[in-house]
Amino acid sequence: MRYLTDDVADARNALLKLHDELIEINPSAAGSLAEGLDETLTIVDLHPHAKLRQALCTTNGIESGFSMVNRICCQVKRWQGGDHRLRWIASALLFSEARWTRIHGYRHIPMLVSAIEHAYRSSFASRRSYDVVLGYDEHGMPRMGVRGPSWSVSAESPAEIAAMMAFRDVPGLQCLRASTYEVVGAVDVPADAMVYYRRDDAGTGRLTKFCTIDVQAY
């Protein structure tokens, strides 16, 4: 997303104003904007070179690769299981990669890397993620399940972004616990939580998404 200002605060205020306008005409779009609001400001906050910023503030690079995958995979008339799909998608991405060109401003990437290292003090971020589902069955009995753990680096969930901001803003902070919650129905959101999505749905009712940071967890 491109902004007419280089100031993060002004860009955030403009987004919040747009969010308030969208609530009246398109609540779904307003919810999507609120969910990814801070992520769209990353490039503005890092102040890369103008040419590099122009290339990174759009999804053109990603869409180009996916467009190539779509054109190639559309030639398959009959799929034979999920593994068949994965092989074709992987092959199509490799075919697309061989035809990519350098993005505009690529010579300024080292300066962007330096800005990232300065903003986050060269920290190494790793996460352990569990998808926990809690609810009630048809008999009213509480049920809870864990869908599966995973390890990854630099994932882009709201909790992880909030964690990186905490590392940046709190000198000497070494470890914390960041949690994301999605609650259907009424919920008492903690006072220190960051609410990034709240909407009333005709089918499921009120849906609230928020994240918390606990620096005393370890």
N, C-alpha and C positions, 0 to 999 in steps of 0.2 A: 504494500500500500504506500502510495506517495503522498507527501504532505507539502504544503506551500510554506512551511516554517521549519527552521532547524532547531527550534526550542522544544524540548520534550514536554514541558508543562503546557505550552500553548497547543501542541498537537493533542495531548490528552484531553484538554478542555474542549477542543473542537470535536473529538470523538464522543465525549460525554453529551455534548449538545446534540450531536447527530443521533445518539442513542435515545435521548428524550423525545426527539421528533419521530423516530421510528416506532416508538411504543404506541403511538396513536394510530399509525397507518399500517404497521407490519410488526406485530410483537415477536414473530419468529425471527425476523432479521435482526431485531433489537437484541434478542437473546444471543444470537450467534456473534454479534458484535461485542457484547459484554464478555462473552466467554473467551474471546481471543484479543481483548483490547490491549493489554500490556505487551503481548507478543508482537503486535504490529508496530510498536514503538522502538523495538530493539535497534534497528538500523539507525533511526534518528538519534538514539542515545549514544551510539558508538561513533558517530560523525565520520564515516568513511569518505573517501574521495568522491566527488560528484559523479564521475563516470561509473565507479563501482557501486555506488548507492543506487544509481538508476537501474543497474542490472539486478541487484539483490532485492529491490523493493517490489518486484513482481514475481509471479509464478510461471513466467514464460518458459524458463528452462525446464521445469518439471513437466509442464503441459506438452512441451515439444517431445520429450521422451515418451510420455504416455500416449501421445497421438501416434507415434511410430508403432508402439506395442499394439494399439487398437487396429491399425491398418494391417499389420502382419497376422494377428490372431483372428481377424475376421475371415481369413482365407481358410481356416479350419472349418469343415462342414460337420464333423462329428467328433465330440470330445469323449475320451475313454478314461474317465476317472480324474480325480484331482491332481495326481502326479503328472498326467499328460498336460494339464493346464499350466502347472508350474514350470515344466520344461520349456514350453513354448514362450511363456512370459519371460523367463530368464534368457532364452536365446534372443528374443526380440529386444530386450534391454541391452544386451551385449552388442547386437547389431546397431542399435541406435547410438550407443556410446562411441563406437568407432567412427561415427559421423558427426560427433559434436565438435563445435569450435570453441575457442576461448571466449569467455564472457568479456564484455566491454569493461575496461578498467582492471583487468586481471593483474597488471603490474603493481597495483596498489594493495593487493591482498596482504603482503607482509605488514603494511601499516595497520590494516584491520586486525590482523592477528595480535599485534602489539597492543592495540586498543582493548581487545578482549582480555588479554593477560593482565593489563593494568586495571581494568574494571573489576575483574574477579580474582586478582592477586595470584594468578597462575595456579588456581586451585584445580584439583582433579575431582570430578564429580562422578559418583557411581551410585546406583540405586538398587534396592531389592524391593520388588513390587509384588503385592498380593492383592488379587481381586476378591474381596469378601462380600458375599451377598447375604443379607439378613432380612427375613420376612416371616409370613405366616402361611401355613398350608390351608386347604379347604376346610379343615376341622378346627381352625383357629389355633393350632399348635405352632410355637415359634420354631423356625428352621434357619440354620446358618450353614453356609458352605464356602469353601475356598476354591476358586476356579483354577488357580495355578500360580506358582511363583515364576519370576523371570528376573534376569540380570541384564542391565543395559547401561549405556553411557549417554549422557546429554539428551535424555528424553524430554519432550516438551509438554508435560502436563502442567496445569496451573500450580500445583503444589511444588513441583521441581523448580519452576521459575521463581516462585516466592522464596524458595530455599536459597537460590543463587543470589537473589536480592538481599537476603539476610546476611549471607556471607560477605557481600560487598559492603553493606552498611554497618556491620558490627565488627569492629577491629578485634582480632584475636579469637573470633568464633571458629571452632574446629569441627563441631559436630552438632546436628540437630535432628529432629524428627518432623517431617512434613507429611501431612495427611490430607487427602481429598475425600470429600463426602458428597454423595448424591442421595437426597432424601425425598421420598414421595409422601406428601401429606404435611401436616403441621410439624414444625420443628423449632426448638429453641436454639438459635444460632449463637455460639459463644461470642462474647463481646469483642474479642480480639481476632475473630475469624475474618477472612477475606471472602465476601460473597461475590461470585462472578456470574451467577445465573440464577434467575428466579422467574418462574412463569406458571400460570394456571393453564392446565391442559384439560380439555373436555373429557378425554378418556381416562387419564390417570390422576387428575387433580393437580394440586400444587407440587411443582418440582423445584427443589432448591439445591444448588451446587455451591459448595464453599470449601476452602482449605484453611488449615491451621498450621502454625509453626510452634514447636516446643523446643526451646533451646536448653531446657533443663532435663531433657529426656535421657541423657547419657552422662 
